[in-house]
Amino acid sequence: MATCPECEFDEIETEDFEEGDTLSCPECGKQLTFLGNDEVDVADDDDDLDDDDDEEEEDEEEVADEDEDDLEDDDEDVEDE
């Protein structure tokens, strides 16, 4: 059994989970990640950081696509002249 790092509820059943699985604390409802050896960590903080990284990657891809479109437009202008 594991202990919730948020509310310190110490009866979280981890027997059916594998390392990396997410579960909710039955006492406070906080999302937790199972680390193995009856250890859990708060998952919300890690997920927020991952979401920020994903958004930055999407923004970079959009800029790259726009730059590519601009280059194609410039090529067409040269051909028209």
mmCIF file of the N, C-alpha and C atoms, coordinates in Angstrom:
data_MODEL
# 
_entry.id   MODEL 
# 
loop_
_atom_site.group_PDB 
_atom_site.id 
_atom_site.type_symbol 
_atom_site.label_atom_id 
_atom_site.label_alt_id 
_atom_site.label_comp_id 
_atom_site.label_asym_id 
_atom_site.label_entity_id 
_atom_site.label_seq_id 
_atom_site.pdbx_PDB_ins_code 
_atom_site.Cartn_x 
_atom_site.Cartn_y 
_atom_site.Cartn_z 
_atom_site.occupancy 
_atom_site.B_iso_or_equiv 
_atom_site.pdbx_formal_charge 
_atom_site.auth_seq_id 
_atom_site.auth_comp_id 
_atom_site.auth_asym_id 
_atom_site.auth_atom_id 
_atom_site.pdbx_PDB_model_num 
ATOM 1   N N  . MET A 1 1  ? 0.831   -1.176 0.000   1.00 0.00 ? 1  MET A N  1 
ATOM 2   C CA . MET A 1 1  ? 0.000   0.000  0.000   1.00 0.00 ? 1  MET A CA 1 
ATOM 3   C C  . MET A 1 1  ? 0.879   1.244  0.000   1.00 0.00 ? 1  MET A C  1 
ATOM 4   N N  . ALA A 1 2  ? 0.370   2.293  -0.659  1.00 0.00 ? 2  ALA A N  1 
ATOM 5   C CA . ALA A 1 2  ? 1.124   3.533  -0.775  1.00 0.00 ? 2  ALA A CA 1 
ATOM 6   C C  . ALA A 1 2  ? 0.436   4.651  -0.001  1.00 0.00 ? 2  ALA A C  1 
ATOM 7   N N  . THR A 1 3  ? 1.170   5.736  0.180   1.00 0.00 ? 3  THR A N  1 
ATOM 8   C CA . THR A 1 3  ? 0.659   6.911  0.878   1.00 0.00 ? 3  THR A CA 1 
ATOM 9   C C  . THR A 1 3  ? 0.570   8.076  -0.092  1.00 0.00 ? 3  THR A C  1 
ATOM 10  N N  . CYS A 1 4  ? -0.557  8.764  -0.093  1.00 0.00 ? 4  CYS A N  1 
ATOM 11  C CA . CYS A 1 4  ? -0.754  9.924  -0.952  1.00 0.00 ? 4  CYS A CA 1 
ATOM 12  C C  . CYS A 1 4  ? 0.133   11.075 -0.474  1.00 0.00 ? 4  CYS A C  1 
ATOM 13  N N  . PRO A 1 5  ? 0.935   11.644 -1.358  1.00 0.00 ? 5  PRO A N  1 
ATOM 14  C CA . PRO A 1 5  ? 1.785   12.763 -0.948  1.00 0.00 ? 5  PRO A CA 1 
ATOM 15  C C  . PRO A 1 5  ? 0.990   14.052 -0.709  1.00 0.00 ? 5  PRO A C  1 
ATOM 16  N N  . GLU A 1 6  ? -0.251  14.101 -1.181  1.00 0.00 ? 6  GLU A N  1 
ATOM 17  C CA . GLU A 1 6  ? -1.078  15.295 -1.026  1.00 0.00 ? 6  GLU A CA 1 
ATOM 18  C C  . GLU A 1 6  ? -1.801  15.319 0.321   1.00 0.00 ? 6  GLU A C  1 
ATOM 19  N N  . CYS A 1 7  ? -2.531  14.251 0.637   1.00 0.00 ? 7  CYS A N  1 
ATOM 20  C CA . CYS A 1 7  ? -3.349  14.243 1.856   1.00 0.00 ? 7  CYS A CA 1 
ATOM 21  C C  . CYS A 1 7  ? -2.842  13.258 2.912   1.00 0.00 ? 7  CYS A C  1 
ATOM 22  N N  . GLU A 1 8  ? -1.805  12.495 2.556   1.00 0.00 ? 8  GLU A N  1 
ATOM 23  C CA . GLU A 1 8  ? -1.175  11.520 3.443   1.00 0.00 ? 8  GLU A CA 1 
ATOM 24  C C  . GLU A 1 8  ? -2.077  10.336 3.795   1.00 0.00 ? 8  GLU A C  1 
ATOM 25  N N  . PHE A 1 9  ? -3.095  10.092 2.972   1.00 0.00 ? 9  PHE A N  1 
ATOM 26  C CA . PHE A 1 9  ? -3.910  8.880  3.121   1.00 0.00 ? 9  PHE A CA 1 
ATOM 27  C C  . PHE A 1 9  ? -2.996  7.698  2.837   1.00 0.00 ? 9  PHE A C  1 
ATOM 28  N N  . ASP A 1 10 ? -2.914  6.752  3.782   1.00 0.00 ? 10 ASP A N  1 
ATOM 29  C CA . ASP A 1 10 ? -1.904  5.703  3.678   1.00 0.00 ? 10 ASP A CA 1 
ATOM 30  C C  . ASP A 1 10 ? -2.442  4.318  3.344   1.00 0.00 ? 10 ASP A C  1 
ATOM 31  N N  . GLU A 1 11 ? -3.599  4.269  2.712   1.00 0.00 ? 11 GLU A N  1 
ATOM 32  C CA . GLU A 1 11 ? -4.153  2.961  2.368   1.00 0.00 ? 11 GLU A CA 1 
ATOM 33  C C  . GLU A 1 11 ? -4.479  2.860  0.876   1.00 0.00 ? 11 GLU A C  1 
ATOM 34  N N  . ILE A 1 12 ? -3.606  3.410  0.032   1.00 0.00 ? 12 ILE A N  1 
ATOM 35  C CA . ILE A 1 12 ? -3.824  3.341  -1.419  1.00 0.00 ? 12 ILE A CA 1 
ATOM 36  C C  . ILE A 1 12 ? -3.339  1.989  -1.911  1.00 0.00 ? 12 ILE A C  1 
ATOM 37  N N  . GLU A 1 13 ? -4.254  1.233  -2.473  1.00 0.00 ? 13 GLU A N  1 
ATOM 38  C CA . GLU A 1 13 ? -3.953  -0.108 -2.981  1.00 0.00 ? 13 GLU A CA 1 
ATOM 39  C C  . GLU A 1 13 ? -3.195  0.018  -4.304  1.00 0.00 ? 13 GLU A C  1 
ATOM 40  N N  . THR A 1 14 ? -1.999  -0.556 -4.378  1.00 0.00 ? 14 THR A N  1 
ATOM 41  C CA . THR A 1 14 ? -1.173  -0.464 -5.589  1.00 0.00 ? 14 THR A CA 1 
ATOM 42  C C  . THR A 1 14 ? -0.877  -1.823 -6.221  1.00 0.00 ? 14 THR A C  1 
ATOM 43  N N  . GLU A 1 15 ? -1.451  -2.865 -5.670  1.00 0.00 ? 15 GLU A N  1 
ATOM 44  C CA . GLU A 1 15 ? -1.146  -4.228 -6.103  1.00 0.00 ? 15 GLU A CA 1 
ATOM 45  C C  . GLU A 1 15 ? -1.411  -4.460 -7.596  1.00 0.00 ? 15 GLU A C  1 
ATOM 46  N N  . ASP A 1 16 ? -2.469  -3.856 -8.139  1.00 0.00 ? 16 ASP A N  1 
ATOM 47  C CA . ASP A 1 16 ? -2.860  -4.116 -9.528  1.00 0.00 ? 16 ASP A CA 1 
ATOM 48  C C  . ASP A 1 16 ? -2.259  -3.128 -10.528 1.00 0.00 ? 16 ASP A C  1 
ATOM 49  N N  . PHE A 1 17 ? -1.347  -2.270 -10.086 1.00 0.00 ? 17 PHE A N  1 
ATOM 50  C CA . PHE A 1 17 ? -0.793  -1.247 -10.966 1.00 0.00 ? 17 PHE A CA 1 
ATOM 51  C C  . PHE A 1 17 ? 0.643   -1.554 -11.344 1.00 0.00 ? 17 PHE A C  1 
ATOM 52  N N  . GLU A 1 18 ? 1.033   -1.069 -12.542 1.00 0.00 ? 18 GLU A N  1 
ATOM 53  C CA . GLU A 1 18 ? 2.406   -1.190 -13.004 1.00 0.00 ? 18 GLU A CA 1 
ATOM 54  C C  . GLU A 1 18 ? 3.043   0.193  -12.981 1.00 0.00 ? 18 GLU A C  1 
ATOM 55  N N  . GLU A 1 19 ? 4.350   0.244  -12.967 1.00 0.00 ? 19 GLU A N  1 
ATOM 56  C CA . GLU A 1 19 ? 5.072   1.509  -12.931 1.00 0.00 ? 19 GLU A CA 1 
ATOM 57  C C  . GLU A 1 19 ? 4.637   2.410  -14.087 1.00 0.00 ? 19 GLU A C  1 
ATOM 58  N N  . GLY A 1 20 ? 4.317   3.661  -13.767 1.00 0.00 ? 20 GLY A N  1 
ATOM 59  C CA . GLY A 1 20 ? 3.882   4.622  -14.778 1.00 0.00 ? 20 GLY A CA 1 
ATOM 60  C C  . GLY A 1 20 ? 2.374   4.762  -14.881 1.00 0.00 ? 20 GLY A C  1 
ATOM 61  N N  . ASP A 1 21 ? 1.627   3.831  -14.305 1.00 0.00 ? 21 ASP A N  1 
ATOM 62  C CA . ASP A 1 21 ? 0.160   3.915  -14.331 1.00 0.00 ? 21 ASP A CA 1 
ATOM 63  C C  . ASP A 1 21 ? -0.312  5.094  -13.486 1.00 0.00 ? 21 ASP A C  1 
ATOM 64  N N  . THR A 1 22 ? -1.464  5.655  -13.876 1.00 0.00 ? 22 THR A N  1 
ATOM 65  C CA . THR A 1 22 ? -2.049  6.721  -13.079 1.00 0.00 ? 22 THR A CA 1 
ATOM 66  C C  . THR A 1 22 ? -3.257  6.183  -12.329 1.00 0.00 ? 22 THR A C  1 
ATOM 67  N N  . LEU A 1 23 ? -3.471  6.737  -11.144 1.00 0.00 ? 23 LEU A N  1 
ATOM 68  C CA . LEU A 1 23 ? -4.597  6.350  -10.318 1.00 0.00 ? 23 LEU A CA 1 
ATOM 69  C C  . LEU A 1 23 ? -5.020  7.573  -9.518  1.00 0.00 ? 23 LEU A C  1 
ATOM 70  N N  . SER A 1 24 ? -6.183  7.487  -8.911  1.00 0.00 ? 24 SER A N  1 
ATOM 71  C CA . SER A 1 24 ? -6.683  8.584  -8.085  1.00 0.00 ? 24 SER A CA 1 
ATOM 72  C C  . SER A 1 24 ? -6.632  8.192  -6.620  1.00 0.00 ? 24 SER A C  1 
ATOM 73  N N  . CYS A 1 25 ? -6.302  9.145  -5.790  1.00 0.00 ? 25 CYS A N  1 
ATOM 74  C CA . CYS A 1 25 ? -6.347  8.909  -4.354  1.00 0.00 ? 25 CYS A CA 1 
ATOM 75  C C  . CYS A 1 25 ? -7.811  8.777  -3.948  1.00 0.00 ? 25 CYS A C  1 
ATOM 76  N N  . PRO A 1 26 ? -8.184  7.692  -3.260  1.00 0.00 ? 26 PRO A N  1 
ATOM 77  C CA . PRO A 1 26 ? -9.583  7.522  -2.873  1.00 0.00 ? 26 PRO A CA 1 
ATOM 78  C C  . PRO A 1 26 ? -10.040 8.540  -1.825  1.00 0.00 ? 26 PRO A C  1 
ATOM 79  N N  . GLU A 1 27 ? -9.103  9.175  -1.143  1.00 0.00 ? 27 GLU A N  1 
ATOM 80  C CA . GLU A 1 27 ? -9.451  10.141 -0.101  1.00 0.00 ? 27 GLU A CA 1 
ATOM 81  C C  . GLU A 1 27 ? -9.623  11.554 -0.662  1.00 0.00 ? 27 GLU A C  1 
ATOM 82  N N  . CYS A 1 28 ? -8.615  12.076 -1.389  1.00 0.00 ? 28 CYS A N  1 
ATOM 83  C CA . CYS A 1 28 ? -8.673  13.468 -1.857  1.00 0.00 ? 28 CYS A CA 1 
ATOM 84  C C  . CYS A 1 28 ? -8.946  13.586 -3.352  1.00 0.00 ? 28 CYS A C  1 
ATOM 85  N N  . GLY A 1 29 ? -8.844  12.479 -4.093  1.00 0.00 ? 29 GLY A N  1 
ATOM 86  C CA . GLY A 1 29 ? -9.139  12.494 -5.525  1.00 0.00 ? 29 GLY A CA 1 
ATOM 87  C C  . GLY A 1 29 ? -8.000  12.972 -6.402  1.00 0.00 ? 29 GLY A C  1 
ATOM 88  N N  . LYS A 1 30 ? -6.856  13.274 -5.831  1.00 0.00 ? 30 LYS A N  1 
ATOM 89  C CA . LYS A 1 30 ? -5.705  13.761 -6.593  1.00 0.00 ? 30 LYS A CA 1 
ATOM 90  C C  . LYS A 1 30 ? -5.201  12.669 -7.532  1.00 0.00 ? 30 LYS A C  1 
ATOM 91  N N  . GLN A 1 31 ? -4.851  13.057 -8.775  1.00 0.00 ? 31 GLN A N  1 
ATOM 92  C CA . GLN A 1 31 ? -4.275  12.110 -9.736  1.00 0.00 ? 31 GLN A CA 1 
ATOM 93  C C  . GLN A 1 31 ? -2.851  11.786 -9.319  1.00 0.00 ? 31 GLN A C  1 
ATOM 94  N N  . LEU A 1 32 ? -2.531  10.514 -9.258  1.00 0.00 ? 32 LEU A N  1 
ATOM 95  C CA . LEU A 1 32 ? -1.221  10.038 -8.828  1.00 0.00 ? 32 LEU A CA 1 
ATOM 96  C C  . LEU A 1 32 ? -0.611  9.151  -9.897  1.00 0.00 ? 32 LEU A C  1 
ATOM 97  N N  . THR A 1 33 ? 0.698   9.094  -9.922  1.00 0.00 ? 33 THR A N  1 
ATOM 98  C CA . THR A 1 33 ? 1.425   8.183  -10.800 1.00 0.00 ? 33 THR A CA 1 
ATOM 99  C C  . THR A 1 33 ? 2.111   7.149  -9.927  1.00 0.00 ? 33 THR A C  1 
ATOM 100 N N  . PHE A 1 34 ? 1.955   5.875  -10.297 1.00 0.00 ? 34 PHE A N  1 
ATOM 101 C CA . PHE A 1 34 ? 2.587   4.794  -9.538  1.00 0.00 ? 34 PHE A CA 1 
ATOM 102 C C  . PHE A 1 34 ? 4.043   4.680  -9.975  1.00 0.00 ? 34 PHE A C  1 
ATOM 103 N N  . LEU A 1 35 ? 4.956   4.820  -9.016  1.00 0.00 ? 35 LEU A N  1 
ATOM 104 C CA . LEU A 1 35 ? 6.379   4.788  -9.309  1.00 0.00 ? 35 LEU A CA 1 
ATOM 105 C C  . LEU A 1 35 ? 7.005   3.420  -9.078  1.00 0.00 ? 35 LEU A C  1 
ATOM 106 N N  . GLY A 1 36 ? 6.262   2.510  -8.486  1.00 0.00 ? 36 GLY A N  1 
ATOM 107 C CA . GLY A 1 36 ? 6.788   1.193  -8.149  1.00 0.00 ? 36 GLY A CA 1 
ATOM 108 C C  . GLY A 1 36 ? 7.115   1.128  -6.671  1.00 0.00 ? 36 GLY A C  1 
ATOM 109 N N  . ASN A 1 37 ? 7.274   -0.088 -6.160  1.00 0.00 ? 37 ASN A N  1 
ATOM 110 C CA . ASN A 1 37 ? 7.614   -0.313 -4.750  1.00 0.00 ? 37 ASN A CA 1 
ATOM 111 C C  . ASN A 1 37 ? 6.693   0.450  -3.796  1.00 0.00 ? 37 ASN A C  1 
ATOM 112 N N  . ASP A 1 38 ? 5.399   0.427  -4.076  1.00 0.00 ? 38 ASP A N  1 
ATOM 113 C CA . ASP A 1 38 ? 4.400   1.103  -3.243  1.00 0.00 ? 38 ASP A CA 1 
ATOM 114 C C  . ASP A 1 38 ? 4.674   2.595  -3.073  1.00 0.00 ? 38 ASP A C  1 
ATOM 115 N N  . GLU A 1 39 ? 5.252   3.220  -4.094  1.00 0.00 ? 39 GLU A N  1 
ATOM 116 C CA . GLU A 1 39 ? 5.505   4.662  -4.089  1.00 0.00 ? 39 GLU A CA 1 
ATOM 117 C C  . GLU A 1 39 ? 4.626   5.313  -5.159  1.00 0.00 ? 39 GLU A C  1 
ATOM 118 N N  . VAL A 1 40 ? 4.011   6.441  -4.799  1.00 0.00 ? 40 VAL A N  1 
ATOM 119 C CA . VAL A 1 40 ? 3.219   7.212  -5.755  1.00 0.00 ? 40 VAL A CA 1 
ATOM 120 C C  . VAL A 1 40 ? 3.649   8.677  -5.671  1.00 0.00 ? 40 VAL A C  1 
ATOM 121 N N  . ASP A 1 41 ? 3.424   9.398  -6.772  1.00 0.00 ? 41 ASP A N  1 
ATOM 122 C CA . ASP A 1 41 ? 3.729   10.817 -6.818  1.00 0.00 ? 41 ASP A CA 1 
ATOM 123 C C  . ASP A 1 41 ? 2.547   11.527 -7.460  1.00 0.00 ? 41 ASP A C  1 
ATOM 124 N N  . VAL A 1 42 ? 2.376   12.798 -7.189  1.00 0.00 ? 42 VAL A N  1 
ATOM 125 C CA . VAL A 1 42 ? 1.282   13.577 -7.760  1.00 0.00 ? 42 VAL A CA 1 
ATOM 126 C C  . VAL A 1 42 ? 1.496   13.677 -9.266  1.00 0.00 ? 42 VAL A C  1 
ATOM 127 N N  . ALA A 1 43 ? 0.485   13.300 -10.044 1.00 0.00 ? 43 ALA A N  1 
ATOM 128 C CA . ALA A 1 43 ? 0.601   13.291 -11.499 1.00 0.00 ? 43 ALA A CA 1 
ATOM 129 C C  . ALA A 1 43 ? 0.248   14.629 -12.116 1.00 0.00 ? 43 ALA A C  1 
ATOM 130 N N  . ASP A 1 44 ? -0.590  15.435 -11.476 1.00 0.00 ? 44 ASP A N  1 
ATOM 131 C CA . ASP A 1 44 ? -1.060  16.697 -12.055 1.00 0.00 ? 44 ASP A CA 1 
ATOM 132 C C  . ASP A 1 44 ? 0.082   17.632 -12.410 1.00 0.00 ? 44 ASP A C  1 
ATOM 133 N N  . ASP A 1 45 ? 1.070   17.764 -11.536 1.00 0.00 ? 45 ASP A N  1 
ATOM 134 C CA . ASP A 1 45 ? 2.179   18.676 -11.786 1.00 0.00 ? 45 ASP A CA 1 
ATOM 135 C C  . ASP A 1 45 ? 2.967   18.246 -13.013 1.00 0.00 ? 45 ASP A C  1 
ATOM 136 N N  . ASP A 1 46 ? 3.253   16.960 -13.141 1.00 0.00 ? 46 ASP A N  1 
ATOM 137 C CA . ASP A 1 46 ? 4.000   16.462 -14.290 1.00 0.00 ? 46 ASP A CA 1 
ATOM 138 C C  . ASP A 1 46 ? 3.199   16.622 -15.569 1.00 0.00 ? 46 ASP A C  1 
ATOM 139 N N  . ASP A 1 47 ? 1.898   16.373 -15.508 1.00 0.00 ? 47 ASP A N  1 
ATOM 140 C CA . ASP A 1 47 ? 1.066   16.493 -16.699 1.00 0.00 ? 47 ASP A CA 1 
ATOM 141 C C  . ASP A 1 47 ? 1.026   17.925 -17.203 1.00 0.00 ? 47 ASP A C  1 
ATOM 142 N N  . ASP A 1 48 ? 0.968   18.901 -16.295 1.00 0.00 ? 48 ASP A N  1 
ATOM 143 C CA . ASP A 1 48 ? 0.947   20.294 -16.709 1.00 0.00 ? 48 ASP A CA 1 
ATOM 144 C C  . ASP A 1 48 ? 2.220   20.648 -17.467 1.00 0.00 ? 48 ASP A C  1 
ATOM 145 N N  . LEU A 1 49 ? 3.352   20.171 -16.990 1.00 0.00 ? 49 LEU A N  1 
ATOM 146 C CA . LEU A 1 49 ? 4.601   20.454 -17.676 1.00 0.00 ? 49 LEU A CA 1 
ATOM 147 C C  . LEU A 1 49 ? 4.630   19.794 -19.040 1.00 0.00 ? 49 LEU A C  1 
ATOM 148 N N  . ASP A 1 50 ? 4.146   18.561 -19.123 1.00 0.00 ? 50 ASP A N  1 
ATOM 149 C CA . ASP A 1 50 ? 4.105   17.874 -20.410 1.00 0.00 ? 50 ASP A CA 1 
ATOM 150 C C  . ASP A 1 50 ? 3.194   18.592 -21.388 1.00 0.00 ? 50 ASP A C  1 
ATOM 151 N N  . ASP A 1 51 ? 2.048   19.089 -20.921 1.00 0.00 ? 51 ASP A N  1 
ATOM 152 C CA . ASP A 1 51 ? 1.127   19.806 -21.793 1.00 0.00 ? 51 ASP A CA 1 
ATOM 153 C C  . ASP A 1 51 ? 1.769   21.066 -22.336 1.00 0.00 ? 51 ASP A C  1 
ATOM 154 N N  . ASP A 1 52 ? 2.520   21.777 -21.500 1.00 0.00 ? 52 ASP A N  1 
ATOM 155 C CA . ASP A 1 52 ? 3.197   22.988 -21.953 1.00 0.00 ? 52 ASP A CA 1 
ATOM 156 C C  . ASP A 1 52 ? 4.198   22.649 -23.045 1.00 0.00 ? 52 ASP A C  1 
ATOM 157 N N  . ASP A 1 53 ? 4.945   21.560 -22.872 1.00 0.00 ? 53 ASP A N  1 
ATOM 158 C CA . ASP A 1 53 ? 5.908   21.153 -23.885 1.00 0.00 ? 53 ASP A CA 1 
ATOM 159 C C  . ASP A 1 53 ? 5.212   20.825 -25.196 1.00 0.00 ? 53 ASP A C  1 
ATOM 160 N N  . ASP A 1 54 ? 4.076   20.126 -25.124 1.00 0.00 ? 54 ASP A N  1 
ATOM 161 C CA . ASP A 1 54 ? 3.333   19.764 -26.326 1.00 0.00 ? 54 ASP A CA 1 
ATOM 162 C C  . ASP A 1 54 ? 2.855   21.009 -27.056 1.00 0.00 ? 54 ASP A C  1 
ATOM 163 N N  . GLU A 1 55 ? 2.366   22.009 -26.306 1.00 0.00 ? 55 GLU A N  1 
ATOM 164 C CA . GLU A 1 55 ? 1.881   23.240 -26.922 1.00 0.00 ? 55 GLU A CA 1 
ATOM 165 C C  . GLU A 1 55 ? 3.013   23.971 -27.621 1.00 0.00 ? 55 GLU A C  1 
ATOM 166 N N  . GLU A 1 56 ? 4.201   24.011 -27.008 1.00 0.00 ? 56 GLU A N  1 
ATOM 167 C CA . GLU A 1 56 ? 5.338   24.671 -27.630 1.00 0.00 ? 56 GLU A CA 1 
ATOM 168 C C  . GLU A 1 56 ? 5.722   23.974 -28.919 1.00 0.00 ? 56 GLU A C  1 
ATOM 169 N N  . GLU A 1 57 ? 5.710   22.638 -28.930 1.00 0.00 ? 57 GLU A N  1 
ATOM 170 C CA . GLU A 1 57 ? 6.038   21.891 -30.133 1.00 0.00 ? 57 GLU A CA 1 
ATOM 171 C C  . GLU A 1 57 ? 5.036   22.188 -31.238 1.00 0.00 ? 57 GLU A C  1 
ATOM 172 N N  . GLU A 1 58 ? 3.735   22.258 -30.893 1.00 0.00 ? 58 GLU A N  1 
ATOM 173 C CA . GLU A 1 58 ? 2.705   22.552 -31.889 1.00 0.00 ? 58 GLU A CA 1 
ATOM 174 C C  . GLU A 1 58 ? 2.912   23.949 -32.459 1.00 0.00 ? 58 GLU A C  1 
ATOM 175 N N  . ASP A 1 59 ? 3.237   24.921 -31.608 1.00 0.00 ? 59 ASP A N  1 
ATOM 176 C CA . ASP A 1 59 ? 3.477   26.281 -32.068 1.00 0.00 ? 59 ASP A CA 1 
ATOM 177 C C  . ASP A 1 59 ? 4.662   26.323 -33.025 1.00 0.00 ? 59 ASP A C  1 
ATOM 178 N N  . GLU A 1 60 ? 5.736   25.609 -32.707 1.00 0.00 ? 60 GLU A N  1 
ATOM 179 C CA . GLU A 1 60 ? 6.905   25.567 -33.568 1.00 0.00 ? 60 GLU A CA 1 
ATOM 180 C C  . GLU A 1 60 ? 6.567   24.937 -34.913 1.00 0.00 ? 60 GLU A C  1 
ATOM 181 N N  . GLU A 1 61 ? 5.736   23.889 -34.911 1.00 0.00 ? 61 GLU A N  1 
ATOM 182 C CA . GLU A 1 61 ? 5.338   23.252 -36.159 1.00 0.00 ? 61 GLU A CA 1 
ATOM 183 C C  . GLU A 1 61 ? 4.512   24.207 -37.014 1.00 0.00 ? 61 GLU A C  1 
ATOM 184 N N  . GLU A 1 62 ? 3.620   24.980 -36.386 1.00 0.00 ? 62 GLU A N  1 
ATOM 185 C CA . GLU A 1 62 ? 2.800   25.933 -37.125 1.00 0.00 ? 62 GLU A CA 1 
ATOM 186 C C  . GLU A 1 62 ? 3.669   26.994 -37.780 1.00 0.00 ? 62 GLU A C  1 
ATOM 187 N N  . VAL A 1 63 ? 4.654   27.492 -37.061 1.00 0.00 ? 63 VAL A N  1 
ATOM 188 C CA . VAL A 1 63 ? 5.553   28.504 -37.611 1.00 0.00 ? 63 VAL A CA 1 
ATOM 189 C C  . VAL A 1 63 ? 6.324   27.915 -38.775 1.00 0.00 ? 63 VAL A C  1 
ATOM 190 N N  . ALA A 1 64 ? 6.801   26.696 -38.640 1.00 0.00 ? 64 ALA A N  1 
ATOM 191 C CA . ALA A 1 64 ? 7.539   26.044 -39.713 1.00 0.00 ? 64 ALA A CA 1 
ATOM 192 C C  . ALA A 1 64 ? 6.656   25.871 -40.942 1.00 0.00 ? 64 ALA A C  1 
ATOM 193 N N  . ASP A 1 65 ? 5.398   25.485 -40.755 1.00 0.00 ? 65 ASP A N  1 
ATOM 194 C CA . ASP A 1 65 ? 4.477   25.331 -41.870 1.00 0.00 ? 65 ASP A CA 1 
ATOM 195 C C  . ASP A 1 65 ? 4.224   26.672 -42.560 1.00 0.00 ? 65 ASP A C  1 
ATOM 196 N N  . GLU A 1 66 ? 4.067   27.738 -41.769 1.00 0.00 ? 66 GLU A N  1 
ATOM 197 C CA . GLU A 1 66 ? 3.842   29.063 -42.343 1.00 0.00 ? 66 GLU A CA 1 
ATOM 198 C C  . GLU A 1 66 ? 5.050   29.515 -43.148 1.00 0.00 ? 66 GLU A C  1 
ATOM 199 N N  . ASP A 1 67 ? 6.256   29.272 -42.634 1.00 0.00 ? 67 ASP A N  1 
ATOM 200 C CA . ASP A 1 67 ? 7.472   29.639 -43.351 1.00 0.00 ? 67 ASP A CA 1 
ATOM 201 C C  . ASP A 1 67 ? 7.558   28.879 -44.664 1.00 0.00 ? 67 ASP A C  1 
ATOM 202 N N  . GLU A 1 68 ? 7.193   27.612 -44.644 1.00 0.00 ? 68 GLU A N  1 
ATOM 203 C CA . GLU A 1 68 ? 7.224   26.789 -45.843 1.00 0.00 ? 68 GLU A CA 1 
ATOM 204 C C  . GLU A 1 68 ? 6.227   27.315 -46.884 1.00 0.00 ? 68 GLU A C  1 
ATOM 205 N N  . ASP A 1 69 ? 5.043   27.708 -46.423 1.00 0.00 ? 69 ASP A N  1 
ATOM 206 C CA . ASP A 1 69 ? 4.042   28.271 -47.326 1.00 0.00 ? 69 ASP A CA 1 
ATOM 207 C C  . ASP A 1 69 ? 4.543   29.571 -47.952 1.00 0.00 ? 69 ASP A C  1 
ATOM 208 N N  . ASP A 1 70 ? 5.203   30.407 -47.147 1.00 0.00 ? 70 ASP A N  1 
ATOM 209 C CA . ASP A 1 70 ? 5.749   31.666 -47.650 1.00 0.00 ? 70 ASP A CA 1 
ATOM 210 C C  . ASP A 1 70 ? 6.786   31.404 -48.727 1.00 0.00 ? 70 ASP A C  1 
ATOM 211 N N  . LEU A 1 71 ? 7.630   30.408 -48.526 1.00 0.00 ? 71 LEU A N  1 
ATOM 212 C CA . LEU A 1 71 ? 8.643   30.072 -49.526 1.00 0.00 ? 71 LEU A CA 1 
ATOM 213 C C  . LEU A 1 71 ? 7.998   29.609 -50.821 1.00 0.00 ? 71 LEU A C  1 
ATOM 214 N N  . GLU A 1 72 ? 6.940   28.804 -50.714 1.00 0.00 ? 72 GLU A N  1 
ATOM 215 C CA . GLU A 1 72 ? 6.244   28.337 -51.906 1.00 0.00 ? 72 GLU A CA 1 
ATOM 216 C C  . GLU A 1 72 ? 5.615   29.510 -52.648 1.00 0.00 ? 72 GLU A C  1 
ATOM 217 N N  . ASP A 1 73 ? 5.041   30.463 -51.922 1.00 0.00 ? 73 ASP A N  1 
ATOM 218 C CA . ASP A 1 73 ? 4.451   31.645 -52.540 1.00 0.00 ? 73 ASP A CA 1 
ATOM 219 C C  . ASP A 1 73 ? 5.515   32.462 -53.255 1.00 0.00 ? 73 ASP A C  1 
ATOM 220 N N  . ASP A 1 74 ? 6.689   32.604 -52.657 1.00 0.00 ? 74 ASP A N  1 
ATOM 221 C CA . ASP A 1 74 ? 7.777   33.352 -53.270 1.00 0.00 ? 74 ASP A CA 1 
ATOM 222 C C  . ASP A 1 74 ? 8.228   32.673 -54.548 1.00 0.00 ? 74 ASP A C  1 
ATOM 223 N N  . ASP A 1 75 ? 8.288   31.343 -54.569 1.00 0.00 ? 75 ASP A N  1 
ATOM 224 C CA . ASP A 1 75 ? 8.683   30.598 -55.763 1.00 0.00 ? 75 ASP A CA 1 
ATOM 225 C C  . ASP A 1 75 ? 7.691   30.836 -56.889 1.00 0.00 ? 75 ASP A C  1 
ATOM 226 N N  . GLU A 1 76 ? 6.402   30.859 -56.563 1.00 0.00 ? 76 GLU A N  1 
ATOM 227 C CA . GLU A 1 76 ? 5.385   31.082 -57.574 1.00 0.00 ? 76 GLU A CA 1 
ATOM 228 C C  . GLU A 1 76 ? 5.492   32.488 -58.153 1.00 0.00 ? 76 GLU A C  1 
ATOM 229 N N  . ASP A 1 77 ? 5.806   33.477 -57.330 1.00 0.00 ? 77 ASP A N  1 
ATOM 230 C CA . ASP A 1 77 ? 5.964   34.844 -57.791 1.00 0.00 ? 77 ASP A CA 1 
ATOM 231 C C  . ASP A 1 77 ? 7.129   34.955 -58.769 1.00 0.00 ? 77 ASP A C  1 
ATOM 232 N N  . VAL A 1 78 ? 8.218   34.261 -58.503 1.00 0.00 ? 78 VAL A N  1 
ATOM 233 C CA . VAL A 1 78 ? 9.380   34.289 -59.381 1.00 0.00 ? 78 VAL A CA 1 
ATOM 234 C C  . VAL A 1 78 ? 9.054   33.664 -60.714 1.00 0.00 ? 78 VAL A C  1 
ATOM 235 N N  . GLU A 1 79 ? 8.300   32.557 -60.704 1.00 0.00 ? 79 GLU A N  1 
ATOM 236 C CA . GLU A 1 79 ? 7.920   31.887 -61.941 1.00 0.00 ? 79 GLU A CA 1 
ATOM 237 C C  . GLU A 1 79 ? 6.996   32.754 -62.780 1.00 0.00 ? 79 GLU A C  1 
ATOM 238 N N  . ASP A 1 80 ? 6.128   33.553 -62.155 1.00 0.00 ? 80 ASP A N  1 
ATOM 239 C CA . ASP A 1 80 ? 5.185   34.393 -62.879 1.00 0.00 ? 80 ASP A CA 1 
ATOM 240 C C  . ASP A 1 80 ? 5.875   35.536 -63.595 1.00 0.00 ? 80 ASP A C  1 
ATOM 241 N N  . GLU A 1 81 ? 7.039   35.960 -63.143 1.00 0.00 ? 81 GLU A N  1 
ATOM 242 C CA . GLU A 1 81 ? 7.720   37.116 -63.742 1.00 0.00 ? 81 GLU A CA 1 
ATOM 243 C C  . GLU A 1 81 ? 8.360   36.795 -65.022 1.00 0.00 ? 81 GLU A C  1 
# 
